[in-house]
Amino acid sequence: MRIITLGFVLFGSLVSANTVWNLADMSMALMTITNVLVLFIVSPIALRLIKHYKQQVKQNKDPVFYIEDMPELDNGNITAWSKKVVQEKNLKQKAG
């Protein structure tokens, strides 16, 4: 990574400032486009999670997300939000 950074510093010192700014603008545009595309892909899931959160708050619950509550989001690889895993972790913490 340091060599790549050194290469960019060297490149920036050899070309005009206008070229450097144009490349920086293009990089920012590519990052923005990428982020907007990902937001469109992830937004249905995020909106579903927000709705679930608000339902729990409305019921005066301490909002907790468990993957079992939303099977449509479970791709089979999620273990962090499993009720079983959370309960086991809580038992270990209580046991000391």
Buried (B, 14 or more C-beta within 10 A) or exposed (E): EEEEEEEEEEEBEEEEEEEBEEBEEEEEEEEEEEEEEEEEEEEEEEEEEEEBBEEBEEEEEEEEBBBEBBEEBEEEEEEEBBEEBBEEEEEEEEEE
